[in-house]
Every structure is written in structure tokens, then in C-alpha cells.
Amino acid sequence: MTALPPRTPTPLLSEVSVPRLSRRSFLVSAAVAASAGPLATVAQAATRTPKVLVIGLDGALLSRIKDADAPHLDALMSAGLTAPSSIYANPLAPTLSGPGWSTIITGVWPDKHNVKDNAFTGARFTQYPDFLTRAETAKPALSTYAVASWAPITDTVFSAKVDTRVSTPSAEYDTGTASRAVARLRDGNPDAVFAHLDNIDHAGHTYGAASQQYLDAIHGADAQVGQIVAAVEARPTYAAEDWLIMVTADHGHTDAGGHGGSTLQERQTFLIATGPTLAPGSVRYDVKMPDVAASALVHLGVSLDPAWGLDGRPVQQPGPDDFDALRGTLATRVDETGVPAATVGFTHTPPPGWSVDNSAMGGGGVTEWRGWSFTTDEFWTQAQRDQNRECNIRARDVFAVADGDEWADKAFTGTFDSTLVSPAYPVTGGGTAVLTYTTYYRHEAPQKGEVLVSYDGGTPSSVRTYTTDVSSRTETIALQVPAGATSARVRFRYTGGNNWYWVIDGVGIGRS
């Protein structure tokens, strides 16, 4: 897709003179919390007033932040969590700011909020409102504030229920946005603040992400981030406050400049976060864009209602997943040519308790995809772009994939027939159990995906079959456990040839 032109002709900002963000203040507070132990940390936080600051850096690439002179962002990364991530591409939505900021701010993916471009036509913000509106609805006494250099964020995405929304005049641009955020933090008592800075995106469009000007724009935005965070630390009530600070981006940029397409660089985003439960210097790969809204709400003491249909989960509450433990064992490419040689991202070795039955699997084919494999978005999507692999939005970190399409890109015999087998999960005989998993399935006949369950080593029986496309979603299947059964095992069998693929992640069985 052709990239849109810059949203403003405003020239690049020169370096802003601001107080340097105190790295020591972040690290010391984190060290004190860590030494007190997790229970003491929770108790300490409970005695302070929870507050949230979200800073959006439009079009910023984490890799270029690390290349730039960005001491304030570096300090935040040292003090807390850094989580590189990736987003969707067409046909779900292009990598544009409208879909990107809508996803971050509402906590749901584009298939729910329905923003497909920068015109916001058909947006479902009434059904999926912004996180400040949800906070105001749950706790009307909260003071909420949003300021943005790109007006649609504060004019359209955030609702009128937010106490104060400011679309910074274009003549002031990011300088005005930063100064307004600082003034509100200094002179007011906000509980939740969102501030959007735009100049990095402007530099990306004008000069490209590989340019010195892009690095200079990051340097200028970094100074403004330092200015805003310094205003938090300078608050006279700061010691009695519990701040969750999050910095994120809506999309990346190509080296030549622009975004909207499906390259991994355009699909890049990240979360940098500091808070009492986030370990200093930690790195995670299970964080996704919608987690910003969910994390902010939970930190403010707002319970997440399942009826809201949020796709985000609180970054403070990571969900354990067997496949994610494989990240340290992933290898580089063997046969794939689209994946960069240095990219680490696949293994055939399952995690403990899991197995792969390839007894009926055809021979030859592309090594990486011979039977069920365990891989990452970074690796799998680069094997072949624009075949909807970019729409696998609800799998996190490492996931399992059966990809007959890619397997068949090298000489092979037979058909693709591979079964992923789970550990034995405890169940209660005579009761009802619930099987949950995240799935994404693209179909072409005679391909088939089948979910089977067996009890106490007995004969597996089918509980779900896939013979049509299924978009990325979490499945919930009620299981009637036979009397006397104590364990259940799940099998995911994919059969086909030069067809499409099936993704599985987040598998578990619990009580209903």
C-alpha cells in the first residue's frame, strides 16, 4: 500500500532543553520494592494512589530508539519492561495510525473496533470505547486527560466523557503537546494522562527510518519524554503515588520512509513500561498492543468485565504458556529463503509434556514446516508475506503452526498429516471441563483441522473440526468428562497438502 503523506509540514524539532530524567530515581525505587519481596511490593502499592501515564511515539521503531541518542527512553528501559511486538496487516487493517492508535487506546484489535484507515469510517467506539472513557464510567471521580499532536486521536478516538481532550494546534506541534502534558502533571492532579507525540512519524515519512533525521527526531522526542516524566517525579505528592508509565507506538516505518504495508518493519511496535511489579531491565515477547489499555485500567483499580470483549491483558499479570518456554531453543532458518539468515524463530522440539506424532507425515518438503512446528510471528510471517499470516493477531510469543503451504515449497512425497499432542490435564470424572485455546485457520480443500480429546489414555474423539476459514480467536469448548476419568489429553491433527495453515496457542483445560 502506498504510504500516506506526512500529516503536517511542521519541520523537525531541535533538541529541547529539559531536566535529565533521573535514572537513579527509577532504579532505586525498583530496587527497594524488589528487596521487600512481592507481597510487600503489593502492600506498598496499595497504600499509594494509582496513576497512569501513557506516551505515544507515532511511527517509532524500537530498534532505532536503541540506535539513537535517547537517554530518557534508555532509562525507562533500564528501570522496567521492554516488550517488542508486532501488529497486523491487510486484509485485517493496513499499518496506519488510525487502526494502530485505536487498537492501543481501546484494547481490542481492528476486527472489533473496525477502524481500517485514517478516516475512521465505521468505527465501533460506542461498543469498544477508549480506556479513559472506561475508567471514567467505572470511577467518575477519576481525573482523565488526553493531549495529542494528531487531532483525530483526541477528536475521535477518545470520547467526550474524558475530562479534558486537547488537540494541539499544528503551529505548536509536539512542543505544545509536551508542554501541555507537563503543565497538567505539574499544576493539576490527574489520575490518567495520555500524550501523543508525532514528529518521529513525520521524519520517517520525509527522510526514512534509516536516516539520521529519523534518529534526530527520536532524540527530540526522547527529550520531551524526559520532560513529561520529570514532571511526574517533581510532583509534591509523588511519594504517595503509584505511577504506571507506558511508552508505545502505533506502527513502524520502512528504511526508505512510509508505512501501511505488510513488511515486518512497518508492523513493528513495542511497549516500554515502568511500575512497581515490572522488573528492571526485563524483556518480554508476550505483550501485544491491546495490553496498554488493559494494563492502565487494572492499575487504576478498574475490574475488566469479560463482557467488554477486550483483547488486551494486563502486562502486570503475564499468562503462562507452555510454548513460550521454547524461545531460548529456537533456531535460524534451514530451507526458508524469505526469512533473514540471522532471525531465530523455529524448532520442532515440543515443550515438556507435549509431543508431535508425524507417523503419517509425508517426506521431504521445507524443513522448517515438516509437521507441527513451534515458531514466532517474526519468523513465520517473513517466510511468505501477504498470505494473511500477518493476521494471526491473538497468538502470543511462541506458537504452534502446521503450514502445509510452506512445507510444499520444496519437493515432497505424500501428504501433510501431523498431530500435536498435549500433556494430560487433570479433570474430574462426571463433571464438565472447559478446553480453551487460541486458533487461526486458513482453509483450502482437501485440508482439515481436527481437535480430538481422549480420557485416561482411551480412544480420542473429535470435539471440533475446521473445514472453513477461521479468523484469529480464542476457542472455548465444553467437555463432558466421563465418570471416573481423571485426565484428558488433546490432539490437534492437521491433514492436507499444498494448502494453507493452522495456528494453535494458549492451550489449557480447566473447570467450568
Secondary structure per residue as TSV (DSSP state, phi and psi in degrees):
chain	resnum	aa	ss	phi	psi
A	1	M	-	360.0	138.5
A	2	T	-	-69.7	132.4
A	3	A	-	-67.5	145.3
A	4	L	-	-72.5	152.1
A	5	P	-	-68.3	164.9
A	6	P	-	-56.3	147.1
A	7	R	S	-78.7	-13.3
A	8	T	-	-152.3	144.5
A	9	P	-	-84.8	6.7
A	10	T	-	-54.8	132.9
A	11	P	-	-69.2	164.9
A	12	L	-	-59.7	143.1
A	13	L	-	-76.1	143.4
A	14	S	-	-81.2	170.3
A	15	E	-	-61.3	134.9
A	16	V	-	-94.7	133.2
A	17	S	-	-85.7	112.4
A	18	V	-	-139.5	161.5
A	19	P	-	-61.6	137.3
A	20	R	-	-69.6	132.4
A	21	L	-	-58.9	131.2
A	22	S	-	-79.5	102.4
A	23	R	H	-63.0	-37.5
A	24	R	H	-62.7	-38.9
A	25	S	H	-63.3	-39.0
A	26	F	H	-65.8	-48.8
A	27	L	H	-69.0	-38.1
A	28	V	H	-65.4	-45.3
A	29	S	H	-63.7	-38.4
A	30	A	H	-66.3	-39.6
A	31	A	H	-66.1	-39.4
A	32	V	H	-62.8	-44.0
A	33	A	H	-63.3	-42.2
A	34	A	H	-64.9	-40.4
A	35	S	H	-68.7	-24.4
A	36	A	H	-78.7	-15.5
A	37	G	-	92.3	158.9
A	38	P	H	-62.8	-39.6
A	39	L	H	-67.3	-40.6
A	40	A	H	-65.7	-36.0
A	41	T	H	-63.0	-44.8
A	42	V	H	-63.1	-43.1
A	43	A	H	-64.2	-41.1
A	44	Q	H	-63.0	-44.1
A	45	A	H	-64.4	-33.9
A	46	A	H	-65.8	-24.0
A	47	T	T	-86.3	-7.8
A	48	R	S	-108.3	161.1
A	49	T	E	-82.4	119.5
A	50	P	E	-71.3	135.9
A	51	K	E	-142.3	153.6
A	52	V	E	-130.1	136.5
A	53	L	E	-127.0	122.6
A	54	V	E	-116.7	125.6
A	55	I	E	-116.1	124.0
A	56	G	E	-102.0	127.7
A	57	L	E	-110.3	96.4
A	58	D	T	-61.4	127.6
A	59	G	T	70.8	19.0
A	60	A	-	-86.5	135.6
A	61	L	-	-101.0	129.4
A	62	L	H	-60.1	-39.1
A	63	S	H	-62.1	-35.1
A	64	R	H	-80.7	-28.0
A	65	I	H	-60.1	-40.4
A	66	K	H	-69.7	-26.2
A	67	D	H	-81.3	-24.9
A	68	A	S	-83.2	168.4
A	69	D	-	-83.3	92.7
A	70	A	-	-135.0	68.3
A	71	P	H	-63.3	-31.1
A	72	H	H	-74.7	-41.8
A	73	L	H	-67.9	-37.2
A	74	D	H	-59.0	-40.7
A	75	A	H	-65.6	-39.3
A	76	L	H	-64.7	-40.1
A	77	M	H	-65.2	-38.4
A	78	S	H	-67.7	-31.8
A	79	A	H	-85.3	-14.4
A	80	G	S	-152.6	-140.8
A	81	L	E	-97.4	139.0
A	82	T	E	-120.8	126.3
A	83	A	E	-133.0	96.5
A	84	P	E	-66.7	147.3
A	85	S	E	-150.8	177.1
A	86	S	E	-142.0	159.3
A	87	I	-	-120.3	-168.2
A	88	Y	-	-80.8	-176.1
A	89	A	-	-151.4	178.3
A	90	N	T	-58.0	146.1
A	91	P	T	-88.4	-0.5
A	92	L	T	-65.9	-51.5
A	93	A	-	-172.8	148.8
A	94	P	-	-74.8	163.3
A	95	T	S	-82.9	70.2
A	96	L	-	-115.9	167.6
A	97	S	H	-68.8	-36.7
A	98	G	H	-56.7	-56.8
A	99	P	H	-62.9	-38.5
A	100	G	H	-64.2	-52.8
A	101	W	H	-69.3	-32.0
A	102	S	H	-62.8	-39.7
A	103	T	H	-65.5	-46.4
A	104	I	H	-62.8	-44.1
A	105	I	H	-81.5	-31.1
A	106	T	H	-92.3	-24.0
A	107	G	S	82.9	16.3
A	108	V	S	-134.3	156.7
A	109	W	-	-78.5	167.4
A	110	P	H	-59.8	-24.2
A	111	D	H	-68.5	-11.3
A	112	K	H	-105.6	-53.9
A	113	H	H	-74.1	-18.4
A	114	N	-	67.9	21.1
A	115	V	-	-86.6	119.5
A	116	K	-	-111.7	-8.5
A	117	D	S	-160.0	-168.0
A	118	N	T	-89.4	3.9
A	119	A	T	-91.8	-15.8
A	120	F	-	62.7	21.7
A	121	T	T	-63.1	127.8
A	122	G	T	79.8	11.1
A	123	A	-	-59.0	141.8
A	124	R	-	-108.1	53.5
A	125	F	T	-74.1	-18.9
A	126	T	T	-69.2	-41.8
A	127	Q	T	-77.6	-36.1
A	128	Y	S	-126.0	77.5
A	129	P	-	-73.7	168.2
A	130	D	-	-67.3	160.6
A	131	F	H	-68.8	-28.1
A	132	L	H	-69.4	-38.2
A	133	T	H	-64.7	-42.1
A	134	R	H	-62.5	-40.6
A	135	A	H	-63.6	-43.5
A	136	E	H	-63.5	-38.5
A	137	T	H	-66.0	-41.6
A	138	A	H	-76.5	-36.6
A	139	K	-	-137.5	83.6
A	140	P	T	-59.3	-21.6
A	141	A	T	-74.9	-13.7
A	142	L	-	-65.2	145.7
A	143	S	-	-100.6	118.8
A	144	T	E	-119.8	145.7
A	145	Y	E	-148.0	133.0
A	146	A	E	-134.4	134.0
A	147	V	E	-137.5	137.6
A	148	A	E	-144.7	143.5
A	149	S	S	-79.8	-24.2
A	150	W	S	-102.4	110.6
A	151	A	H	-57.5	-36.0
A	152	P	H	-56.8	-25.9
A	153	I	I	-63.7	-48.7
A	154	T	I	-88.9	-20.4
A	155	D	I	-85.6	-29.8
A	156	T	I	-122.9	-49.6
A	157	V	I	-72.2	-51.0
A	158	F	S	-78.2	135.9
A	159	S	-	-87.1	170.4
A	160	A	T	-67.9	-9.1
A	161	K	T	-72.8	-20.4
A	162	V	S	-65.3	136.2
A	163	D	S	-56.8	-46.7
A	164	T	E	-138.7	126.4
A	165	R	E	-123.1	128.5
A	166	V	E	-127.6	121.0
A	167	S	E	-96.8	107.5
A	168	T	-	-61.0	131.5
A	169	P	-	-55.6	139.6
A	170	S	T	-59.9	-29.1
A	171	A	T	-66.4	-25.1
A	172	E	T	-92.9	-32.9
A	173	Y	H	51.7	-141.6
A	174	D	H	-66.4	-27.2
A	175	T	H	-60.5	-43.2
A	176	G	H	-69.5	-37.9
A	177	T	H	-62.6	-47.4
A	178	A	H	-64.2	-43.0
A	179	S	H	-67.1	-34.7
A	180	R	H	-68.3	-42.5
A	181	A	H	-62.0	-42.7
A	182	V	H	-61.9	-44.6
A	183	A	H	-62.3	-41.2
A	184	R	H	-66.5	-40.8
A	185	L	H	-68.4	-33.3
A	186	R	H	-80.6	-42.9
A	187	D	H	-101.6	-16.6
A	188	G	S	-113.0	-167.7
A	189	N	-	-134.5	63.5
A	190	P	-	-73.7	148.6
A	191	D	S	-95.7	-28.6
A	192	A	E	-145.7	128.1
A	193	V	E	-128.2	134.9
A	194	F	E	-120.9	128.6
A	195	A	E	-131.4	128.9
A	196	H	E	-113.5	126.3
A	197	L	E	-113.2	137.0
A	198	D	-	-112.7	-14.1
A	199	N	H	-69.0	-26.9
A	200	I	H	-63.0	-42.5
A	201	D	H	-62.8	-40.6
A	202	H	H	-59.9	-44.5
A	203	A	H	-64.8	-37.8
A	204	G	H	-62.6	-43.3
A	205	H	H	-65.4	-40.2
A	206	T	H	-80.5	-39.8
A	207	Y	H	-121.2	-17.7
A	208	G	-	93.9	154.6
A	209	A	T	-72.3	-17.5
A	210	A	T	-86.5	0.7
A	211	S	S	-88.0	159.6
A	212	Q	H	-66.8	-33.0
A	213	Q	H	-63.5	-34.5
A	214	Y	H	-65.6	-42.4
A	215	L	H	-63.1	-39.0
A	216	D	H	-64.4	-37.9
A	217	A	H	-65.6	-38.7
A	218	I	H	-62.4	-41.3
A	219	H	H	-60.4	-43.1
A	220	G	H	-66.0	-42.4
A	221	A	H	-65.8	-36.4
A	222	D	H	-59.8	-41.6
A	223	A	H	-62.0	-38.2
A	224	Q	H	-71.6	-36.2
A	225	V	H	-59.8	-44.5
A	226	G	H	-60.1	-38.9
A	227	Q	H	-63.6	-43.7
A	228	I	H	-68.7	-45.1
A	229	V	H	-68.0	-35.5
A	230	A	H	-62.5	-33.3
A	231	A	H	-66.4	-34.1
A	232	V	H	-63.5	-50.0
A	233	E	H	-66.2	-24.6
A	234	A	T	-86.2	-3.9
A	235	R	-	-62.4	136.0
A	236	P	T	-62.9	-22.3
A	237	T	T	-100.2	12.7
A	238	Y	G	-56.0	-39.9
A	239	A	G	-64.7	-23.4
A	240	A	G	-98.1	8.7
A	241	E	E	-115.9	149.2
A	242	D	E	-116.8	95.8
A	243	W	E	-93.5	128.4
A	244	L	E	-101.8	116.6
A	245	I	E	-111.6	126.4
A	246	M	E	-128.5	134.3
A	247	V	E	-120.9	131.9
A	248	T	E	-149.4	177.3
A	249	A	-	-140.6	157.6
A	250	D	S	-90.8	-22.6
A	251	H	-	-173.8	176.3
A	252	G	-	-105.0	-152.9
A	253	H	-	-151.7	151.2
A	254	T	-	-76.8	160.3
A	255	D	S	-59.8	-37.5
A	256	A	S	-78.4	-18.6
A	257	G	S	113.3	134.2
A	258	G	-	111.6	167.8
A	259	H	-	-159.4	173.9
A	260	G	S	124.4	-17.4
A	261	G	S	-95.1	-162.1
A	262	S	-	-111.0	7.5
A	263	T	-	-65.4	152.3
A	264	L	T	-59.7	-35.6
A	265	Q	T	-63.7	-39.1
A	266	E	T	-69.9	-27.4
A	267	R	T	-88.9	3.8
A	268	Q	E	-81.1	140.4
A	269	T	E	-147.9	-172.9
A	270	F	E	-167.1	167.2
A	271	L	E	-133.6	126.7
A	272	I	E	-110.7	125.7
A	273	A	E	-142.4	139.3
A	274	T	E	-125.4	138.7
A	275	G	-	-174.5	169.6
A	276	P	T	-64.7	-21.5
A	277	T	T	-103.9	3.1
A	278	L	S	-102.9	119.6
A	279	A	-	-67.3	135.3
A	280	P	T	-58.4	135.0
A	281	G	T	70.9	13.1
A	282	S	E	-81.0	152.2
A	283	V	E	-129.5	132.8
A	284	R	-	-133.6	154.8
A	285	Y	S	-120.6	7.8
A	286	D	-	-100.9	9.4
A	287	V	-	-95.2	139.2
A	288	K	-	-127.1	164.7
A	289	M	T	-52.7	-44.6
A	290	P	T	-65.4	-11.0
A	291	D	H	-68.8	-21.3
A	292	V	H	-60.7	-50.1
A	293	A	H	-63.7	-45.4
A	294	A	H	-62.8	-40.4
A	295	S	H	-64.9	-42.3
A	296	A	H	-62.8	-44.8
A	297	L	H	-63.9	-46.7
A	298	V	H	-62.6	-40.5
A	299	H	H	-62.6	-33.9
A	300	L	T	-80.1	1.3
A	301	G	T	84.6	19.1
A	302	V	-	-95.5	120.5
A	303	S	-	-71.8	136.9
A	304	L	-	-82.9	112.8
A	305	D	-	-79.7	122.9
A	306	P	G	-54.7	-27.4
A	307	A	G	-66.1	-18.5
A	308	W	G	-69.9	-23.7
A	309	G	-	69.2	30.2
A	310	L	-	-65.0	142.3
A	311	D	-	-91.5	-19.2
A	312	G	-	-79.7	154.5
A	313	R	-	-130.9	150.6
A	314	P	-	-61.4	130.6
A	315	V	T	-64.8	-22.4
A	316	Q	T	-73.5	-13.6
A	317	Q	S	-127.0	71.1
A	318	P	-	-62.3	144.2
A	319	G	-	-97.3	121.7
A	320	P	-	-65.4	143.6
A	321	D	-	-147.5	131.6
A	322	D	T	-59.0	-40.9
A	323	F	G	-67.3	-31.9
A	324	D	G	-61.8	-27.2
A	325	A	G	-65.9	-11.5
A	326	L	G	-84.0	-7.1
A	327	R	G	-53.7	-41.3
A	328	G	G	-70.4	-9.8
A	329	T	G	-105.2	-1.2
A	330	L	-	-68.4	149.1
A	331	A	B	-116.9	171.1
A	332	T	-	-84.2	176.7
A	333	R	-	-65.0	157.5
A	334	V	S	-119.0	-61.3
A	335	D	S	-105.6	-26.0
A	336	E	-	-63.3	137.1
A	337	T	S	-106.9	-20.8
A	338	G	S	-76.4	-25.0
A	339	V	S	-81.4	129.1
A	340	P	-	-55.6	144.5
A	341	A	T	-59.5	-30.6
A	342	A	T	-88.4	-6.0
A	343	T	-	-74.3	123.7
A	344	V	-	-94.1	129.0
A	345	G	-	-176.0	16.7
A	346	F	E	-152.2	153.8
A	347	T	E	-154.2	153.3
A	348	H	S	-98.8	-5.1
A	349	T	-	-84.3	116.5
A	350	P	-	-74.7	164.2
A	351	P	-	-71.3	165.0
A	352	P	T	-53.0	135.5
A	353	G	T	91.8	-21.4
A	354	W	-	-96.4	159.6
A	355	S	E	-149.4	163.1
A	356	V	E	-124.9	124.0
A	357	D	E	-96.7	105.4
A	358	N	-	-108.6	24.7
A	359	S	T	-63.5	-25.3
A	360	A	T	-107.2	8.9
A	361	M	-	-74.9	139.5
A	362	G	-	-64.1	169.5
A	363	G	E	-100.6	164.3
A	364	G	E	68.4	-147.3
A	365	G	S	80.3	-178.2
A	366	V	-	-72.5	126.0
A	367	T	G	-54.9	-44.9
A	368	E	G	-58.6	-28.4
A	369	W	G	-117.7	24.6
A	370	R	S	-80.7	96.5
A	371	G	S	83.6	-176.8
A	372	W	S	-59.6	134.3
A	373	S	E	-123.8	163.3
A	374	F	E	-117.3	125.6
A	375	T	E	-149.4	-175.3
A	376	T	-	-128.1	164.7
A	377	D	H	-60.0	-43.2
A	378	E	H	-58.1	-40.4
A	379	F	H	-79.9	-51.7
A	380	W	H	-65.0	-44.0
A	381	T	H	-68.1	-27.5
A	382	Q	H	-81.0	-12.3
A	383	A	H	-59.9	-37.9
A	384	Q	S	-163.5	113.4
A	385	R	S	-79.4	162.9
A	386	D	S	61.5	32.8
A	387	Q	S	-121.3	30.0
A	388	N	S	73.0	5.0
A	389	R	G	-62.7	-26.9
A	390	E	G	-67.1	-13.4
A	391	C	G	-92.0	10.2
A	392	N	-	-80.7	64.2
A	393	I	-	-80.0	-23.8
A	394	R	S	-98.2	-5.6
A	395	A	-	-78.0	146.4
A	396	R	-	-124.7	143.8
A	397	D	S	54.9	-120.9
A	398	V	S	-90.7	135.1
A	399	F	E	-136.7	167.4
A	400	A	E	-96.7	139.4
A	401	V	E	-139.8	138.0
A	402	A	E	-111.6	109.8
A	403	D	E	-120.4	87.2
A	404	G	H	-65.4	-29.3
A	405	D	H	-64.9	-49.8
A	406	E	H	-73.0	-34.8
A	407	W	H	-58.1	-37.1
A	408	A	T	-81.4	5.7
A	409	D	T	-80.0	2.9
A	410	K	S	-136.6	153.6
A	411	A	-	-49.1	132.6
A	412	F	E	-143.5	165.8
A	413	T	E	-125.9	152.6
A	414	G	S	72.9	-155.4
A	415	T	-	-126.1	167.7
A	416	F	E	-81.7	118.1
A	417	D	E	-148.4	99.0
A	418	S	E	-139.7	142.3
A	419	T	E	-124.7	124.9
A	420	L	E	-91.5	124.6
A	421	V	E	-116.4	128.1
A	422	S	E	-83.1	168.7
A	423	P	E	-65.8	171.7
A	424	A	E	-84.5	120.8
A	425	Y	E	-96.1	139.9
A	426	P	E	-69.2	137.8
A	427	V	-	-137.9	167.3
A	428	T	-	-110.0	119.2
A	429	G	T	-57.4	136.6
A	430	G	T	83.9	-4.7
A	431	G	S	-105.5	-169.8
A	432	T	E	-113.3	130.4
A	433	A	E	-115.4	161.9
A	434	V	E	-122.4	120.3
A	435	L	E	-91.4	126.4
A	436	T	E	-125.9	146.2
A	437	Y	E	-164.9	154.9
A	438	T	E	-92.9	136.6
A	439	T	E	-138.6	157.9
A	440	Y	E	-153.1	121.9
A	441	Y	E	-135.6	124.3
A	442	R	E	-114.8	129.3
A	443	H	-	-112.6	146.0
A	444	E	-	-152.4	125.9
A	445	A	T	-61.0	143.3
A	446	P	T	-95.8	22.6
A	447	Q	-	-57.8	152.2
A	448	K	E	-154.9	143.0
A	449	G	E	-117.9	131.7
A	450	E	E	-133.0	134.0
A	451	V	E	-105.6	124.3
A	452	L	E	-125.8	147.9
A	453	V	E	-128.9	136.2
A	454	S	E	-124.1	153.9
A	455	Y	E	-119.8	128.4
A	456	D	T	52.5	39.0
A	457	G	T	78.2	11.6
A	458	G	-	-79.4	-170.4
A	459	T	-	-71.2	128.5
A	460	P	-	-67.2	142.3
A	461	S	E	-124.7	146.9
A	462	S	E	-74.7	133.5
A	463	V	E	-117.3	-14.3
A	464	R	E	-162.3	142.1
A	465	T	E	-129.9	138.3
A	466	Y	E	-111.9	118.5
A	467	T	-	-134.7	11.3
A	468	T	S	-140.5	161.8
A	469	D	-	-57.2	139.6
A	470	V	E	-131.0	118.9
A	471	S	E	-68.9	164.0
A	472	S	E	-57.3	124.0
A	473	R	E	-162.7	167.4
A	474	T	E	-99.7	124.9
A	475	E	E	-94.0	144.6
A	476	T	E	-130.8	118.5
A	477	I	E	-124.5	121.9
A	478	A	E	-77.6	132.2
A	479	L	E	-115.1	128.4
A	480	Q	E	-90.3	106.9
A	481	V	-	-79.6	127.4
A	482	P	-	-60.9	150.6
A	483	A	T	-57.5	134.4
A	484	G	T	86.0	-11.6
A	485	A	-	-70.4	145.0
A	486	T	-	-121.9	-14.0
A	487	S	E	-146.6	154.1
A	488	A	E	-135.0	140.1
A	489	R	E	-124.2	140.4
A	490	V	E	-110.0	139.4
A	491	R	E	-122.8	134.1
A	492	F	E	-114.9	104.8
A	493	R	E	-106.3	123.7
A	494	Y	E	-113.4	126.1
A	495	T	E	-126.4	145.0
A	496	G	E	166.8	-154.0
A	497	G	S	-150.0	-119.7
A	498	N	S	-83.9	65.1
A	499	N	S	-113.4	-128.0
A	500	W	-	-116.4	-125.2
A	501	Y	E	-156.7	168.2
A	502	W	E	-143.4	130.1
A	503	V	E	-112.6	137.2
A	504	I	E	-131.2	139.2
A	505	D	E	-157.0	162.8
A	506	G	E	58.0	44.0
A	507	V	E	-80.2	138.7
A	508	G	E	-166.2	157.5
A	509	I	E	-125.9	126.3
A	510	G	E	-134.0	179.5
A	511	R	E	-80.9	150.9
A	512	S	-	-77.1	360.0
